[in-house]
């Protein structure tokens, strides 16, 4: 069709985890609130103490406050009233308590979050079928050939999707529509919450170049610090540098990507089905744990993580061949190790045994604050790849078991 141009949307649910909690407890709307804090059973406590009272009638003063929180948890998300105090996602709960002690704190309701995530994505695909899942609370959508996707640069279709999600769930979202995924993701942050931002190629210099480089997905704190050393603070500063200079300074791949990004170029398609690279589970402890003094507790946590990863694999129909671990010490340094198997697996016991062998290869003198287990090199459980005979013999289960027993006997690992 003449005049049709590529239009891609990035949709981000507004403070999704907190918004889901507010559906259950609407009396907290407008108050500073954070979601996070590990395994606290706040919902169960409130239901017990206020048995027979509907959740929306539980008095506000009954909810726990951030100032009373003690532990090592991190914030999953915060309501916009809490963000005004500088509280944000991935911030430690104890640090957040100093910034906004009056904030209410609730745990994540994972079951409800997943249910509503499936619901809003189903609504989107009924309207615009080419959607790429990017997690529980965000997606990319190809507007190009959808009715209304070209009108007002995509605003008409964005309004329809916004309204349809709100009518069905009571939740708001923010949408950015642009020529590609890179610009759409940046645009979705411009007018939060419940906003729609339309970008065209002609808006690059006025709206994208003034942004701090750190705003771009892919430029983390370390890269930002390196850019800062060269006097580069904004996307426009990157665009002003020669491609060859960027490649020589930051590496061929990173430098080339920075140049393309700064000029708003991104040819990545909206992919309706993307295979996961790995699945993992990790936990941050309420207190530092030591491999010897807290071996029993660590062993129980370690086994639980392996079981949860195995359940995730089985539920989603995958098997994996690379088992890995992640440790974070009390000085915040991180260590990872992995080991490949001859055959694919989703068996919790085999994952536990192999992850245990990985533990043998990391130093454990310092206390630990985080432990994680990962399964990579994934394949569909029913695929020919996953069901083919291995090219090399697998390590006998007995040998792995002996190694774990040896570890337990020496007391050096959990």
Phi, psi and omega in degrees: 000127182302139176084355181284128180239160182290128177228122181238137179247145168244121180250128181232120177293139185282120178041056195304308183298320178290321180296323176296318178297324181290339174295325178279323184237070183297342179293348180267358182300135180089352180262151174294130183211143176237151177246129180152196175098017172079226194259025181294136184261060184295316182301317179295321179297315181294319179296324180289314184287336181235046180301134179088349180262129178304147184302327183283354179255359177296129184297145183302323183292351179279345185276143180293148181253154182297328182296338181265359183285136175228121180161190186246014184289165177238159183279129175280313174201168179222149176290162183296325174299327177286326181296335179296341179265006180092006179279136181211173180299146178072004177278142176298141183298321182293322176294317180297326181298330178286329181278323185215070185298336183278358181292142174280143181239130179227150176281165176286133172265085188299321182298315181289322178301313180294322180298313182289328176300313178298324183293312184289330178289325176295321178298317181298312185291338174291332181265313183227100192290338182271093184231137177250120181287129180237020182131185185291336189235009180212150179212159166256146180226133175273111181272348196309311186251014180268137177307128182089351183287342179258342185289129182054036178073011182109357183296323182298314180291322178299319178298317181298315181295315178304310182295320181296319178293317181295317180298325184274328187241340186080010183250151178257160177216162176243139186231133171246133179238129187207179179290343182204176185294320180303308183288327180296319180295318176297319183294327183293345179269349189290327189227052178275150349274164172059038182249164173230127178236129179251126178241142172240167180303327181290348180272357187304308186291323185277330187248330183263315183300327178287349183292144172301141181304327182297341180289341184279129176296119184120344174252101181269186182302318182293314179295321179297319179296321178294319177298318181301323180299334179261013179075019181260114184242334184239168176299323178297325176297322177293316181299332181284345180271148178292146178303315181297323179294317179298319180291321179291328185273321187245006181098152186300311184291310182295318180296317178296319178297316179302318180296312180297317180299312184297333178263013172072027183259130181199111183262005183299131179282162170278112187261122185288330178227118177240130181283136177292145179279322181202169172229141185213161173222138176212162180215142173262129186283152176293331175218159178296138180242142182253141186299332180265305184294329183244032186300318183296315180294317178297320179298320179294317179296317181299314178297318180298317179298317179298319179294320181293320177297316179299318178297319178299314179300311183294319181295324183265358175079035180238159169228159182225164184235352178241120180254132182224162176232159177222130178236141170236126184274175182293343176266011176073004173285148185241141176233139176229148174215152175214163180214135181266145177259161177285331182236156175286151181207156168225023183273124185299321183292319179291322176298317180297316181296315183290319177297326177297323176294325176297323180299331182294344185256011179239147176289137183230031178285326182274151174297155183250144175246344181212145177222135180219156178229136183227144172238121182239192186049061187276154172213154174298137184300332182261011182278155176302323180301316183288338185252006178280157180288142182293150178280341180224154181292141177284154175296129180304139180302325181297323181293318177296319180298320179298320180297318179294318178299322179297318179299313182296323182294319181286338182076011183277334178227166180262000000 
